[in-house]
Amino acid sequence: MSHPVSSAVGGGRALERSPWFWLALCGAWLVAVFGVDVVLDQPGRPPVVLVGLLVGAPLLASIRLDARRTALVALLTVVAAAVLWRVNDMPVGGDSAARLSALVCGSGFGILAARRREQLQALSEARRLDAVRAGFMAEATSLLVSSLDYEATLAQIARNAVPTLVDRCAIDLEDATVEHDPGSAIVVPIVWQDRRIGTITLANRPGSRALTDADHTLAVDLAARAARAIEHARINAERDHIARTLQASLLPPALPEAPALELAARYRPARGGADVGGDFYDCFPLGDGEWVALVGDVQGKGVEAATVTSLIHHSLRTIAMQEHSPAGMLARLNEAVLRRREGCRNRFCTLALVKLKERADGGLDACVALGGHPQPLVRRVDGAVEPVGVHGTLIGAIPDVRLHDAHFVLAPGDTLLLFSDGVTEARLADDMLGEAGLAKLLAGAGGGTAEQTCTVVDLAVRAYPPGDDVALLAVRARVESGAWRSPKAASGPRSSASKATS
């Protein structure tokens, strides 16, 4: 059987250039090129393939074989799902008609063509799924390592798997659940140190693709990463709980009630309480209308810092019953910390300690000593703000310390604010609150209660990124109901310094 070729091809559309050939087709046919194998598909007809160069259906094509030869080819109608052809060469530029002989073979060639096409489609789908799996695992890993809220993270990972990867994904931290009559399912346990802590289930509905070994491998890998993330989150949660519990034990459970003074405090650890902070505050009565108020900052963080803080708390309550002046209290405290120096690995602290005594005519007599700590601020009823205290030596650093008592008076309505350096060192780029900024903040805060003063300062510090621990203690001399006492009405100087203790 022979087939004449009427003329050379014209008006074709270039579909592919390669080192092997140049192909132009006439008509709206779909062509896919794979190296030198070309699969030609026509809607409603069986697919065919040329083992070598080209196969097709009833149209003409011009194939440029090299720089000097062109083959004019007639692509025959598929008979029994297959064709076989051969090419007659002709010189480049030839415009005369040529003839092409074609032999029709059995249907086995068409079956091979169909299989080839299916294999190529399966390979393409496998490559697509590999890319989807890789992207899914990369995103899942990023989520797992960036969050300690593993329950929310695992729920997000399960949502990300649907529908791009599977029809259903469940990550259960109890028993596994599989939907009724899944078409294909994989269930993999989440195990940590031989202890089952959850299950990952991947499932596709009937009619969807069957899950493969690659899906099982992905589930096993995800389960291993999830187990590590869950254990890491559990350890962090346990550590945070221990830190918060220990920190709470180092602060007074509640501030005492006193008829002559209002008290308010704030404590906020750096980094959300991930470790035991070194800042602390306290206030306790001595009897006969006398009180001790203090804010301190132990160097470093962790259990060792907590040990020093606990030592200071317990030592000061004993020392305060024996020593009259704040400077004397700090000197004795310095000796106690130095005696524990080896166990505390040379840790030191700063401390501002104020002794308060109720005045018969209202207000409070006050005396403050500073062991390397920032000066407290006093806001007067008239809005004036002044620092109090004389700078002294760090506590627990050296045996010979210089500490000073400074006396002042809190008239009714005056507020004393003790604070740690986490307040004044709050910083955003080059903008730092500083002592001057804190004084300005207090001056504009109005004559509110001790609680209101702490709130104003705390909100201002929260406007900065988290930095150091923050401790605040506000002491306000009460104003009698229905009465207002001028600062000048309280006898005695507002502030003065006495002889140093060394």
C-alpha positions, 0 to 999 in steps of 0.5 A, a space after each residue: 500500500 502506498 500514499 502519494 505526497 502532494 506537495 511540500 508543507 507550508 504555513 506550519 507552526 514551529 513547535 520544537 527546536 532541538 539539536 536533532 530536528 526542526 518540526 512544523 505542523 499544520 493544524 491544531 494538534 497537540 504535540 509533546 516532545 521527549 528527546 527524539 521521541 515525539 508523542 502526537 495526540 488527537 482528541 478522539 484518536 489513539 495516541 501513537 509514537 515514533 521509535 526514532 523520530 516522529 509519528 502522527 496522523 493525517 497531515 503533512 510535516 516538513 522535517 529538517 534533518 541537518 543543514 543540507 537535507 529536508 525530508 517531506 513526510 506524509 503522516 498517515 491515518 492511524 490504522 489499528 492504533 499504529 503506523 509505520 513509515 519511512 522517509 525519502 530524502 530530498 535536497 534543501 530547497 527542492 519544490 517538486 513533489 515526492 512520494 512516501 511509501 508507508 506500511 501499516 503494521 499490527 496494533 502492537 505498536 500502538 499498544 507500546 505507544 500508549 504504554 510509553 505515554 502512560 509511563 511518561 505521565 506517571 513519571 511527571 506526576 511522581 516528580 510533581 508529588 516529590 516536589 509537593 512533599 519536599 515543599 510540605 516537609 520544608 514548611 513543616 520543619 520551619 513551623 516545628 522549630 519556630 514555635 513551642 505551641 506544638 498543638 497549634 503547630 501540628 494542627 497547622 501542618 495537618 491543614 497544610 497537607 490538604 488538599 495538595 498532598 492528601 485528602 485528609 491528614 490528622 495528627 492526634 496526640 491520643 488515639 488515631 482516627 481514620 475516616 469511614 471507608 477511606 480509599 487509601 490510608 497510612 497510620 504512623 505512630 509518633 514515638 519518643 524514647 519508646 513511648 507512643 505520644 500520638 499518631 499521624 494519619 494520611 488518607 485519600 478518599 475512594 477514587 483519589 490516588 493510592 498512597 505510596 511508599 513515598 507517602 509512608 516515608 514522608 509520614 515516618 519522617 514527619 512523625 520523627 520531627 513531630 516527636 522531637 518538637 513535642 519533647 522540646 516543647 515539653 521540656 521548655 514548658 517544664 522549665 518555664 513552670 519551674 522558673 515561674 514557680 521559683 520566681 514567685 517564691 522569691 517575691 512576696 505573695 502579697 504586699 502588706 497593708 499599712 494605715 500610713 502608706 499605700 504600696 504597689 509593685 510590678 515584676 516582669 521577667 525578660 523573655 517571658 519568664 524563660 529563666 529565673 530573673 535577678 530582679 526582686 522587691 520586698 516590703 515588710 514591717 519592723 513594728 512600732 510604725 516602721 517599715 523596710 522597702 527595697 528593690 534589688 537586682 542580682 547579677 545573672 539569672 538562673 538557679 544561682 541568681 535565685 540562690 543569692 536572691 533567697 539569701 538576701 530575702 532571709 538575711 535582710 529580715 533578720 539583719 533589719 531587726 538588729 541594725 538601725 540604719 539602712 547603710 548598716 543593714 547593707 553592710 551586714 548583708 554584704 558580709 553575709 553574701 561574701 560568706 556564701 561567695 564560693 557557692 554563688 560563684 562570685 555573684 553580686 547584687 545592687 540594692 536600694 533599701 528604704 526605712 520608713 517611719 510613720 510621723 505623728 503629724 502625717 506623712 513618713 520619715 524616710 532613710 535610704 541607702 544604695 548599694 550600687 543601685 539607681 537612685 529612687 525618685 520621689 514625686 511630690 504632690 506639687 508635681 516636682 520629681 527629685 532623686 534621693 540617696 547617695 551612690 554606694 558600693 555593690 553588695 557582695 563584690 568586695 569586703 570594704 564597702 562605702 554606704 551612705 544613709 540619706 534622710 528625706 520626708 514623704 508628705 501625705 500624697 508624695 510617692 516614692 518609686 524604687 525601680 531596677 535598671 530594667 526600667 531606665 535601660 528600656 531601649 529602642 534603637 538609640 532611644 532609651 528611657 533613661 532616668 531623665 525620661 522616667 522623671 519626666 514620666 512621673 512628673 506628668 503622671 499626676 498625683 495618683 495612687 501608688 497603683 496608678 503610678 506603677 501602671 503608668 511606668 509599666 505601660 511606658 516600659 512595655 512600649 519598648 522591646 523586651 530587654 532586662 527584667 523589670 521590678 517596681 515598688 511604689 510607696 505613697 504616704 496616705 492622705 487622710 480622707 477629706 483632708 489635704 496636707 501641703 508638703 510644707 506642713 510636714 516638719 523636717 527637711 525634704 532630704 538630706 545625707 548623713 555620714 557614710 558607713 564603711 
